[in-house]
Amino acid sequence: MAWQSVLDELVRDRGPALLGHAYLLTGDVRDAEDLVQDALVKVFSGRRRADEVGSAEAYVRRAMHTIFVDGFRRRRHWATIRHLTASRETSPPDGPHAPPELVVGNRLALAQALATLTPRERACVVLHHVEDLPVGEIAEVLGLSTGTVKRYLSDGRAALRTHLEPASDASPASDAPPEPPILERIAVHARRTR
Amino acid sequence: MSRTHHTPAHAPGDPLGELLTDLADAAGSARGPLDGALVGRVTSRVRRRRAARRAGTTIAAAGAVGAVTFGASHVGGLGGARVTPGASGPDATRATAQPSTAFVGTAEPGAGTSPSDRPAPWASVFDCGLPVRLGTPPEARGLTLEAAPASTVSVGVRDGQRVTAQVPRTVTYALVEHGVVVGYLWPDEDGTVRLEGASDTWVQLDQAVHLVACDADEPTGLVEAWPVVAADVSETTAGAPGQAVLVGEPRQVSVP
């Protein structure tokens, strides 16, 4: 299949999934779109053949992680840079372009907690808990030592736990049934790091 | 990592994985399907990178950019300088006087106006890792390129000439450090605009560009940038029709 066809199919069928995954890394939908675009360009202009949608998606996800960790923030589009140079106090952690569906309940709390992690911590947490990659493979993808990955995972989960604790004490703003405290659901120490 | 990702990959019973996947699903689905414009932008950038690679580059990095800030000053030590038609070697760029603009070269017709995989028509002047080579005959086919000190770049018709040409909507910049090409700022979008007329007919070029570095050590900070445009001239009172490569006066850009 020609690369243009693979690209078309990948964006059409898997675009939202890629965008969602990128959002976990960037914390802002517009940044996520830029990251997806950069990753697509990297994969489809590289020498490695991406002649099938499944493998292309895997390559793109991998490229998103490396681009994000290696300097996505430095190379992003000017408009995006302007937004990101705003201080955290004036720019919500999930950014001004967060999907409205996110600005509620536990998703918002999780998005805000994720925003407190460093890029590498975020990448390690996402790779381990979403991609289900073991530490050794994360180290390979990100070009880090396994010890460093373990430290990022530990620090990242600890930070998530710390920042999610207030959410468990928050009172619901309406008469709707309260959602389960997110900290209880996450149980960040329940899973061993492989 | 070769598996496909058509289903969530998180381990069963991993609450954090489930919540993260839920967050990703919400973020992705909230924006709906990505539109064809994204495919177009990606395709354009991919083709340019492939073309740049064929032009002799070994691209190690390319990022979105617009993030480039165009300085208000010219490259240090070059104030008022311009490219000298017919001169050769990087030192030739330090040669002469007012006004800014123009120089030229020739290339295969059509080689620079479509997003094809062909090498850039100006690759013989700005080639990755090599010194700037300005040795082409002084033939601009009646066109001139004017680069204002800040950010504006325009292509127009030289005094006393009449020209019809297809001109890219966006200028490309060759990034040069110590006289050697270290990267490019390529247009993000394709497209040309028709320029037809005599003196004082101008087309201003946009500046949506992305960075293409020649090696892994990407240029950052203040970098010397040479605007370069390849136009297809179909009619001209200054010589024969064909392609004109116009190189403007260098200026500083700030690459983040």
Chai-1 contact restraints between the chains, C-beta under 6 A:
chainA,res_idxA,chainB,res_idxB,connection_type,confidence,min_distance_angstrom,max_distance_angstrom,comment,restraint_id
A,D8,B,V39,contact,1.0,0.0,6.0,A-B,restraint_1
A,V11,B,L34,contact,1.0,0.0,6.0,A-B,restraint_2
A,V11,B,V39,contact,1.0,0.0,6.0,A-B,restraint_3
A,G15,B,P33,contact,1.0,0.0,6.0,A-B,restraint_4
A,G15,B,L34,contact,1.0,0.0,6.0,A-B,restraint_5
A,P16,B,G28,contact,1.0,0.0,6.0,A-B,restraint_6
A,P16,B,S29,contact,1.0,0.0,6.0,A-B,restraint_7
A,A17,B,G28,contact,1.0,0.0,6.0,A-B,restraint_8
A,L19,B,G28,contact,1.0,0.0,6.0,A-B,restraint_9
A,G20,B,A24,contact,1.0,0.0,6.0,A-B,restraint_10
A,G20,B,D25,contact,1.0,0.0,6.0,A-B,restraint_11
A,G20,B,A27,contact,1.0,0.0,6.0,A-B,restraint_12
A,G20,B,G28,contact,1.0,0.0,6.0,A-B,restraint_13
A,H21,B,A24,contact,1.0,0.0,6.0,A-B,restraint_14
A,Y23,B,A27,contact,1.0,0.0,6.0,A-B,restraint_15
A,L24,B,L20,contact,1.0,0.0,6.0,A-B,restraint_16
A,L24,B,A24,contact,1.0,0.0,6.0,A-B,restraint_17
A,D34,B,A64,contact,1.0,0.0,6.0,A-B,restraint_18
A,Q37,B,V42,contact,1.0,0.0,6.0,A-B,restraint_19
A,D38,B,A64,contact,1.0,0.0,6.0,A-B,restraint_20
A,L40,B,V42,contact,1.0,0.0,6.0,A-B,restraint_21
A,V41,B,V42,contact,1.0,0.0,6.0,A-B,restraint_22
A,V41,B,R45,contact,1.0,0.0,6.0,A-B,restraint_23
A,V41,B,V46,contact,1.0,0.0,6.0,A-B,restraint_24
A,F44,B,V46,contact,1.0,0.0,6.0,A-B,restraint_25
A,S45,B,V46,contact,1.0,0.0,6.0,A-B,restraint_26
A,S45,B,R49,contact,1.0,0.0,6.0,A-B,restraint_27
A,S45,B,R50,contact,1.0,0.0,6.0,A-B,restraint_28
A,G54,B,T4,contact,1.0,0.0,6.0,A-B,restraint_29
A,E57,B,H5,contact,1.0,0.0,6.0,A-B,restraint_30
A,A58,B,M1,contact,1.0,0.0,6.0,A-B,restraint_31
A,A58,B,S2,contact,1.0,0.0,6.0,A-B,restraint_32
A,R62,B,M1,contact,1.0,0.0,6.0,A-B,restraint_33
A,R74,B,P256,contact,1.0,0.0,6.0,A-B,restraint_34
A,R75,B,G63,contact,1.0,0.0,6.0,A-B,restraint_35
A,R76,B,A64,contact,1.0,0.0,6.0,A-B,restraint_36
A,H77,B,A64,contact,1.0,0.0,6.0,A-B,restraint_37
A,H77,B,G66,contact,1.0,0.0,6.0,A-B,restraint_38
A,W78,B,G66,contact,1.0,0.0,6.0,A-B,restraint_39
A,W78,B,A67,contact,1.0,0.0,6.0,A-B,restraint_40
A,I81,B,A67,contact,1.0,0.0,6.0,A-B,restraint_41
A,P99,B,A27,contact,1.0,0.0,6.0,A-B,restraint_42
A,P99,B,A30,contact,1.0,0.0,6.0,A-B,restraint_43
A,E101,B,A26,contact,1.0,0.0,6.0,A-B,restraint_44
A,E101,B,A30,contact,1.0,0.0,6.0,A-B,restraint_45
A,L102,B,A26,contact,1.0,0.0,6.0,A-B,restraint_46
A,R107,B,L23,contact,1.0,0.0,6.0,A-B,restraint_47
A,R107,B,A26,contact,1.0,0.0,6.0,A-B,restraint_48
A,L110,B,L19,contact,1.0,0.0,6.0,A-B,restraint_49
A,L110,B,L23,contact,1.0,0.0,6.0,A-B,restraint_50
A,H129,B,H10,contact,1.0,0.0,6.0,A-B,restraint_51
A,H129,B,L16,contact,1.0,0.0,6.0,A-B,restraint_52
A,H129,B,G17,contact,1.0,0.0,6.0,A-B,restraint_53
A,H129,B,L20,contact,1.0,0.0,6.0,A-B,restraint_54
A,V130,B,H10,contact,1.0,0.0,6.0,A-B,restraint_55
A,V130,B,G17,contact,1.0,0.0,6.0,A-B,restraint_56
A,V130,B,L20,contact,1.0,0.0,6.0,A-B,restraint_57
A,V130,B,T21,contact,1.0,0.0,6.0,A-B,restraint_58
A,E131,B,A9,contact,1.0,0.0,6.0,A-B,restraint_59
A,D132,B,A9,contact,1.0,0.0,6.0,A-B,restraint_60
A,D132,B,H10,contact,1.0,0.0,6.0,A-B,restraint_61
A,D132,B,A11,contact,1.0,0.0,6.0,A-B,restraint_62
A,R185,B,P15,contact,1.0,0.0,6.0,A-B,restraint_63
A,I186,B,P15,contact,1.0,0.0,6.0,A-B,restraint_64
A,I186,B,L16,contact,1.0,0.0,6.0,A-B,restraint_65
A,A187,B,P15,contact,1.0,0.0,6.0,A-B,restraint_66
A,V188,B,L16,contact,1.0,0.0,6.0,A-B,restraint_67
A,R191,B,D14,contact,1.0,0.0,6.0,A-B,restraint_68
